Amino acid sequence: MEFQHLQVERTGAIATITINREKALNALNQDVLTEMSGAVNELEDNDTVRVVIVTGAGKAFVAGADIAEMQGMDPPEAREFAELGGQLGELIETSTRPYIAAVNGFCLGGGCELAMACDFIYASSKAKFGQPEVKLGVIPGFGGTQRLSRRVGIAKAKELVFSGDMIDAEEAVRIGLADCVVAPEELMERCRSIGERIAKNGPLAVAEAKRVMHLGQSMTLEHSLVLEQRAFGELFASDDQDEGMKAFVEKRAAAFEGK
């Protein structure tokens, strides 16, 4: 798939998707959402990719959804647009690859929602987060009302959504929205560092851990523990489990193949 608004690069087992609409602060329009979904699907089919980093070109991660495009939408069109953003979030959440959001600047509205669909959010000290949709007379439509409360708690999520306030990276880390804050020049290296450590582990195990943790959030503890136990047992049918435990006993690095 050829991309007009994205750059997709590979370094070893790590892929980086850069949203590149710098003049529009990487605002998400229908074309960008479609291209992002296409990129996620392509990377999912690439067995050599084990971790994906998502970032934005220039001084923004994503400053929001494209208001100029949204302004003329009627209700059915707006719902279809929200569904397009929702589908992208679901693709990322259900991907077998861990996704890291490298938030380098403005991360607002749809951008914040995109980041929250990722497994980790690492932020530059220049990053700004927020869900300002109520200032436009609408609400978050790409999962913001739901994922934000799961990350920071319902009361803090209501405060951010109802006020539309913007917060800095330090506050985002304090409330649990972001996972760490680093100097701007260190952001991508920090993301690659954790990505490389993840990529050395058993890919089937990482994928299964992500799956059961995601599904477990919507289950009772009793049922989610059963899900975990079944997944644990099923991994003993994999070559990766055999290799990982042999390598441990033999005191050597494991050579996982994802089988």
Buried (B, 14 or more C-beta within 10 A) or exposed (E): EEBEBBEBEEEEBBBBBBBBBEEBBBBBBBBBBBBBBBBBEBBBEEEEBBBBBBBBBBBBBBBBBBEEBBEEEEEEEEEEBBEBBBBBBBBBBBBBBBBBBBBBBBBBBBBBBBBBBBBBBBBBEBBBBBBBBEEBEEEBBBBBBBBBBBBBEEEBBBEBBEEBBBBBBEBBBEBEBBBBBBEBEEBBEBBBEBBBEBBEBBBBBBBBBBBBEEBBEEEEEEEBEEBBEEBBEEBEEBEBBEBBEEBEEEEEEBEBEBE
